[in-house]
Amino acid sequence: MSLFRQIWLAVIASTVIAFAGSFLASMLTARHYLEQQLAIKNNDNAASLALAISQLDKDPVTIELQVAALADSGQYAVVRLTDPDGKTMIEKTSPPLAGNVPDWFVHLFPIPSAPGHAQINNGWNQFATIELVSHSHFAYQELWSGAFKLLGWFTVAGGLMGLLGMQLLRRIKRPLDAVVGQAQAISERRFISIAEPTTPELKSVAGAMNAMVDRLQAMFAEEAARLEQVRREANLDALTGLANRAFFMNQLASALSDDDAAPHGTLLLLRLADLAGINRRAGREMADELLRRVGQALVGIVGENPNAAAARLNGADFALLLPGVPDAARFAEKLLRLLNDLVAAGLIDSERIGHIASSTYLHGHAVGHLLSRLDTALAAAENQSGLAWQQADNQSDQQASSNADWKKLLDGAIRSQRLRLIEFPVAGSGGQLLHLECPLRLQAAEDGEWLAAGSFMPMASRLAMTAELDLAAARLALERIAAGASAVAVNLSGESIIDAAFRARLLALIGSRKELAPRLWLEISEVGVFQHFPAFQAFCDALRPLGCRLGIEHFGRQFSEIGRLHGMGLDYLKVDGSFIRAIDSQSGNQAFLKGLCSIAHNIGLTVIAEGVQTQAELATLPELGFDGATGPAVPRS
């Protein structure tokens, strides 16, 4: 039995006991009062009759008429006249009068009528004694009527007390529900704080719970900070804060091979000329400041382009990866201005400054081929005097389409439902199928090729058309589940979840097939989550009651933000493939990923590795704590 029900029953029981006691006390008091009134009436009327007879002649007829007149009034059960020797002279009795008082009430509250006595004198001598006994039915009727009135008042008062008690219990229950909800959230690894109530006892409980949540959050924050430092040491250049060569090569490989990567992009290389000479002539501090300035400039470019990545490949070489960018001119000119500013600041010898090379690429190109083209272009730039930017020969046959062309293509595909899902297995550490990862495909024209999401989603985002595509993906996923799929995961865009209308339509779509919702996995990329965090939180709050599984994909680059996920009620994380590549041989990333899995498990999250390429990588993942994996190395069942 719930605490609320127990308190409510205790209030009812105490109220009933109090009212029953009050009712019984009132009835007994009223009965005693009526009994006294009957006794007083009997005595008073007996004295009055005795005085009247004492003043009359004592002939039998007159006395009997007086007694009969009193008896015939119907108020007395017995009127008796006895002589001084106790012999009955006259006696008048009448049967009990019928009334509407039930017999059980008469037996429960008897009202005895005490007889009244008075002496009748004849001069100075006693003539006789008169005895009067009143009928009790009038008293019973009055007591019965009073009982009804008292019961009615108690009923009204009980109702009022019940309403008051209900409000009081609700006031008590509200903070108790908050504490229970907080405890339930903690059991689900969601750490939330609640407002402390004004009631001292409840305030102490809520305060203790909040303090525990704060301590847990502090512990996770400390562990997250430690692992963030491990990640930086394993993947970033200590001086500039840019990615190191190994991690950048993983990012480049992902950009060229991942299914949802942009279909094209640009890669730039920047080489500082004569860094060793600058170090020798100006000193190490000056050389380090030069490298930091270049690193800050590249970090600024990456911050303005969320999908971009920058790295320090070695002492003097820097790289900038720009997925989805077909023209490097704007970025190359920005870097050239940076080099000029460094010359003006005296950080670079004006005779030898630096060189830039750029090349476009297509999805599917080989990493080695792309870097070879860039090396050739960089060599050509080095043969020029002063600042130089050299573009590699553009071997891409891709022609950029206008926004109008893309809008027409996307509208046509959506209207004609030229959309489908393809599937890749996501397997657990024991080999069992966790779910099917189902990216969206779009057919450009009737009987045309099917485009990967990376080919059309960037343009859909630019044209604010992601909502319709994401709704179509969710609908296709539900249809696949209804057809027998155990579980299906689809990706939603960050641009979609900030749209309240999209969230409402998605909620209605899933709500209409609520029985399928527990097998639907919805995931948003890390970039979209943290760019639109309040909208993502509203998205999770709305969909969680339906039972959907909610997660983040491509996770890891913003690992320091993991503390913000404590109260989200997420189900899983998919770790970005750039952390997974060659994980069997990278001890630094192994330590980071092992800690990531530990923290994620502590807040109730399943951790899945993306883009697993080799069996060696796959075999290493369970040792690090991963619960599952997806990628080319995961066999299809």
N, C-alpha and C positions, 0 to 999 in steps of 0.2 A: 504494500500500500504506500502511495506517495506521501511525502511529508506534508504537502499541502492538504491532502485529504485527511490525514491524521489530525492536523491542526483544526481543520474545518469540523471534523466530527467531535473533537474536544470542545470547541466553542459551542456546538449545538448541544452536546451533552450537558455542559455546565449551565447553559441557558435554560434547558428543560428542567434540570434539577432545581435551579434557583426559582423558576416560575412555579414548579410543582410545590416546593416548600412554601413559597409565598401564598399560593392558592390555598393550601391546606391550613396554614396559619390564619389566613383571612376567614376561611369558612368556620374554623373552630371558634374564632373570636366572635363572629357574627352569631353563631349558635348560642354561645354563652350569653351574649347580650340579649337575645330573644328569650332565652330561658329566664333570665332575671326580670325582663319586662313582664313575662307571664306571671311570675311569682308576685311582683308588685301589684299587677292588675287584680289578681285574685284576692290579695289582702285588702286592697283599697275598696273593691266592690263588696267584699264580705263586711267590712266595717261600716260602709254606707247602708247596706241592707239591715245590719243589726241595729244601727241607730234609728232607722226609720221604723222598724218593728217595735223597738223599745218605747216609742212615743205613742203607739196605737194601743187600742184595747186588745187584750190577749185572747179574744175568742178564736177558736180554731178556724172558722171560715175566713176571717180577715187575714190571719197569718198565712193560711194556705194560698189565698189569692196573691199575696205579696210574693211568696216563693214561686208560684206558678208563672207570674208575670216575668220574673227574672229568668226562669228556666226556658220560657217560650221565646226569649230573645235569640236563642240558637247559638249563643257564644259559650255556653257552659256544658260540659259533659256531665257534671254532677252538681246538684244543689241539695244539701242535706241539712236537716234540723234535728238536733239531738238534745234530750233533756239533761239535767245535771248528772243524772246517773248513767249517762251514756246510751240511753235507749233512743232509738230513732223515732222521731215524731213525724217528720215529713221528709220524703226523699224523691227528687225528680232527676231522672237521667235521660240522656239523649244519645242516640248512636253516633259514631264518628261521621263527619260530613265527607262526602266524596270530593276529591280534588284532582288536579292534574299533576301532582307530584308523584313520581314513580316509587314503588315500594323499596327498590334497592337504595334510593337516596334517603328514604326515611330510616332504613336500617343502618345506613352508613353514618348519618348525622342525626341521631335521636334527640328530640327536644322534650324532655319530661316537663309536665306542668305541675309545679309544686302547689298543693292546695292552700287556699287562704282561709283563716279562722277568725271569728269574732263572737263576742258574748252578747246575748240579748238580755236586758235587765227588765225586771218588773219592780220598779221602785228601787229599793236598796238590795233586792234579792236577784240572784241569777235565775233567769227564766229558761234559757236554752243556749246552745252553741250552734252557730251556722258555719257550714263548710262549703267553699266554692272551688271547683276545679274547671278551668277553662279548656275549651277545645284547642289543640295544637296545630290544626290544619292551616290557620292563618299564618302562623310562624313558619311552617314548612313552605308555604307558597312564597313568602317573602325571602326565605333563605334560598329557595330554588331560583327565583328571579334574580337575586343578587349573584348567585353562582354563575348564571348565564352572562350577566353584565361583566363580572370579573374575568370570566374566561375570554370574553370578547376583547376586553382591554389587554389581557395578557397576549392574546393572539396578535393584536396590532403592535404591541410593544415588542413581541418576539420578532415580527417581521421587520420592524425598524432596526432592531438590534442585529438581525441577520444581514440586512443591507449594510449596516455600519461595519459588521464583522467582515463581510465580503470585501468591502473597500480596504479595510485594514490588512486583510490577508493578501489582497492583490498588491498592496504597497510593500508588504514583506516579501511576497513571491517575486516581484520584479527584480530586485537585486539578487535574490537566490537563483532565479533563472539565468541572470547574467553570469553568476559564478559557475553554474552548471554548464552553460554554454562555453565559458572559458576553459573549464576542465575538459569538455568534449573536444574543443579545438586543440588543446595540448595533446590529447590522446591521438588526434589526427596530425600531429606535428605542425600545428599552426599556433604561433605564439602571439596572442593578442592581449591587450590591456583593456580593462573596463573601468567605468567611472565608479568611484567609491561612494556608497550610500551614506546617508547621515546617521543611520542607526549604528550606535557604537559597536555592537557585537558583529553586525554584518560588515561594517567598515573595516574591522580588524581582519576578517576573513578575506575580503576583497583586496585589502592592502597586502596581505601575505601572498595571495595569488599573483598580484601584479609584481611584487618584489621577485617572486620566483621566475616569472616571465622575463623580467629585466635581466636577471642573472643569466638565464639561458641565452637570451639574445646577446648579452655581452660575451658569453663563452663562444657562441658561434661567430660573433664579429671578430674576436681575437683569433680564432682558428682560420677564419676566412682571410684575415689580414696576413697571417703567416703563410697560407697557401698562395695568396696573391704574390707575396715576395718570392716564393718558390717558382711560380709561373714566370715572373719577370726575369729571374736569374736563368731559367732554362730557355726562355724564348726571346728575350729582349737584350739589346745591346746596353750595357750598363751606363755608358757615357751619354748616349743620345736618347735612350728610351724607345728607339725603333726596334722592329723585329730583327733578330739575327738571321744569318744566312740560312741555317737549317730550317727554322720555322717559316721564313719567307718562301723557301722553295716548296714547302708543303702547301702554303697558301696558293702559290702559283699553279701547282699541280691540280689543286681543287678547282681553281678558276677555269682550267683548261679541260677538266674531265667530269666534274660533277654534273649530274643531270639537271639541277635547277640553277646552274650558273648562267651568267649572261652569255648570249651567243657570240659576242665579240667584245673587244676592249683594247686597251693600249698599255704598253709597258715602257717605262722610261728608265734609263740609266744615267746617273750623274757621277762623273769622276773628277775629283779635285786634283789639279795638277801639282806635282812636286810637294806632296804633303810632308815627305821626309825632309826636304830642304827647308820648308817653313818651320818644322819642328826644330831643326838644327840652328836656324838663324834667329828665330823669334822665341824659341823656348817651348817646352811642352805645354805650359799653361795657355799660351796663345794658340797653339795647334788644337788643344782641347776645346777652347772657346769657339774656334772656327767650326769644328765638328758639331758642337752643340747648336750653333746658329743654324746650320744646315738641317740638323735634326728637328729643331723647333719649326722651321718653315715647312718641312714635310708633314709633321704632326698636324699643323694648321690645315694643310690641304686635305689630309685624311679626315679631320674633324668636319670639314665642309662636305665631304663625300663619304657617307657611312659605309659603302661597300668597298672603298679603296683600302689599300694597304701599302705601307712604306717600310723599308728595311735599310740597314747598313750591312752591306754584303761582306766588306772587309775594311781595311784601314781607310781607304780613300773613295770607295765605290758605294753609291747609294742607289736604291731602286724604288720606283713608284708604280704600283699596279692599279689600273683604273678600269675595272670591269664596266662594260656598257658604254664606254667613252670612245667614239670613233676618231676623234681629232685631238691630238696632244698639244696643239699650238698654244692654247691658253695656259696650260700648265708649264710647258717648256719656257714660255716667255716670262712667267712668274719666277721660275728658277734662274733664268738669265738675269733678271732684275736683282734677285738675291745675290748672285755672284758679283754683280756690279757694286751693290751696297757693301759687300765684304771687302772689295778692293778699296772703296772710299773710306772704309773704317780702318784700313791698314792691316787687315788680317790676311790678305793674300798679296803676293808679289804681282804687280801689275803686268809683268811680262808673261807670266804663266798663271792662268786663272783656273779654268776648268772646262769640261766638255760634257755635252748632253747628247744622248742618242735615244730615239724612240721608234717603236714599231707597233703596228696594230696586229691583232691576232684573232683567230676564229676558234670557237669552241671545238675541241678535238685535236687541235694542233699539238705537236710534241714539244715538251719543254726544251729539249736539247736544240731542236731546230730553231725555235724562237730566240733562244739565247745566242745561238750562232749568228743569226741575222743582226742582233743588237751589237755583238762584238765587232762585226764588220762595219756597222754604221759608226760605232764609237771610234774605231781606228781611223775612219775617214775624217771624223771631227777633230781628232788629235793632230791630223796633218794640216789643219787650218790654224792660222795665227789668231791669238786672242780668244775671246769667247766664241763658241761654236755650238750649233745644234744641228745634228744630222738625222734625218729620217731614213729608216731602212726602206728598201724597195717594198712597195705595197703589193703583196701577192694575193690580197683578198679580193674575191670576186663578189663580195656582198655589197649590195647597193642599199644605201639608207633610204627608207621610205619616209614620206612626209607624215605629219600627225594626222592629216585628213585621210591618207591611205590606210593608216593603222586603225583609225576609228571605224572606217567603212569595213575593214576586214573583221575587226572584233565584233561590231554590231551584227554583221552577217552570220558569224559563227554562233553567236549567242541566240539569235532568232531561229536559226536553222538547227540548233542543238548539235552543232558539229563539235561536240566536246565528249571526251571519254577519260576514264581513269586507267592507268596502267598500274601494275602492282609489283612490289619488291618485298620479299619476306623479311621480317624483323624477328630474329630468333633469340630465345633466352639462352642463358649460359649453359643450360643443359641440353640445348638443341631444340627445345619445344618452340612452336610458333607463338609469338606474343601478339602480333597483329600483322596486317598487310599494309605497307606504306604505299599509298596510292597517289602519286602526283598527277596533275591534270595535263591533258593533251588537247590541243586545239587544231582542227583541220582548217588550213588557210582557205581552201576552196573545195568545191565538190570534186571528189576523187583526187584531191591534192595531198601533199605531204602533211603529216601530223607533226606539229611544232611542240618542242619541249617548253615547259613553263618559263625557263630562263630566256626563251626567245620572245615571248609576248607579254609576260607579266610586267617587265619594266615599262613598256609603253602603256599597258593598261593602268599602271600606277600614275604615270604622267597625265593620262587622259581621265583620271578618276573613274575608272571602269572596273576596278578590282572587285567591288561588292557583288556585281552580277556573276562574275566568274567564280567567286568563292561560294556563293549560294548554290550555283550549279554543281560545284565540287561536293558540297555537303549533301545535296539531293542525290547525286550519283552514288555517294558513299552509303547512304541509307538504303538505296535500292540494292546495292551489292550485299549489304548485311541481310536484307530481307530475303535475298536469293540464296543465303546459306553461308556467307563468309563469317568466320568466327569473330573477327574484329578488323576494323578498317580505320586507318589514320589518313587525314588530309590536312594540308597546309592552308592556313588563312593568312591574308596579308595584313600587315600593321595598319595600312591605310583604310582597310575595311572596318576594323574593330573600333576606330574612332567615330564611325558613323552610327549614331543612335538608331537610325532607321534600319540599317543593316542588322544591328544586334536584335532589334524587335522582330524582323523578318526571319532571322535565323532561329530565334527562340520559338517562334510560331511553327516553323518547319519541323524542328526537332520535337517540339511538344505534340505535334499531330501524330508522331510515331514514337511516342515515349518509350514503348517497350523495346525499341531498338537502340535507344540512347546509350545504355551501359556498354555497348560494343563499338561506339563511335569515339575515336580519338581525334581531338582537334589540337593542332599545334601552330604556334606563331614563332617566327624567327626572333632570335635574341635582339637584333637591331630594332625590329618593330615593337617588341615588348618594352624596351627601356626608352625608346623615343616617345611612346604613347602610354606611359605607365598607368596614369589614372584611368584611361579608357580600357586598358587591359584588365585592371582590377574590377571595373564595372562589368566587363565581359565575363570574367570568372564568377563574380557574384551572381550574375543572371543565369549562367548555364550550369553551375554546380548542382542546384536542386534537381536538375533533370537526370543526373547520373553520368554525364559525359566524362570521359577522361581528358584532362587538359594538360598540355605540356609546352615546352619551349624547345625549338630545334636550333641547330648551329650554335650551341651554347659554349662559352668558355672565354671568349675574348674580353667580355665584361664581367669576369668572374667576381670582381670586387663588389658587384651589386647584388650578390646572392643573398645578403642579409635582408633585402627588400622583399624577398619571396616567402618569408616566414609565415605570413598570415594569408597567403593567397589560396591555399588549399589546392595547389597543383598536384599532379600525379606523376609526372616524369620529366626528365631532361634528356635531350639528345645532344651529345657532345660533338662539337664541330670536327669534321674529318681532318683538318689541318693539325689537330693535336694527336690524332690517331696514327697518322702515317709514320711508318718505321718505329712505332712505339716499342717494339721488341728490343730496339737497340739504343733508345734514348732514355737514360736513367733520370735526367732532370724532369722530363715530362711524365715519367712514370711516378715519381714522387708527388708531382702536382695532381695528377689524375687520381692517384690513390686517395689523397686527401679530399679531393672534390667528391669522390664517391662516398667517402665517410660522412662528410657534411650533408650531402644530399640525402643519404639514408637516414641521418638523424632528424631530418625534417620530413621524412616519409616519402621521399621521391625515388622512383625507379630511374636508373641511369643506363642509357643506351648509347653505344658508340656508333658514329656515322662513318660512312666511307671506308670500311675495312677492306683493304686491298689484298692482303696476303694471309695465308694460314698461320704464319708466325705471329702476325699482329692479332689474329683471332684467338690464338692460344694464350696470348699474354693477358688479354682483357679480364678473364675471371680472377686472375691473381691480383688485379688492381681493384676489384670490387664491382666491375660492370655487371649489370643484370641481363644485358642483351646487346645485340649488334646488328647492323645492316651494312650492306655494301657488296661489292663483287665477290668477296671471299665467303659470303654466307650462302650456302647451297640452297637452291630452290627445291622445294619438296615435290 
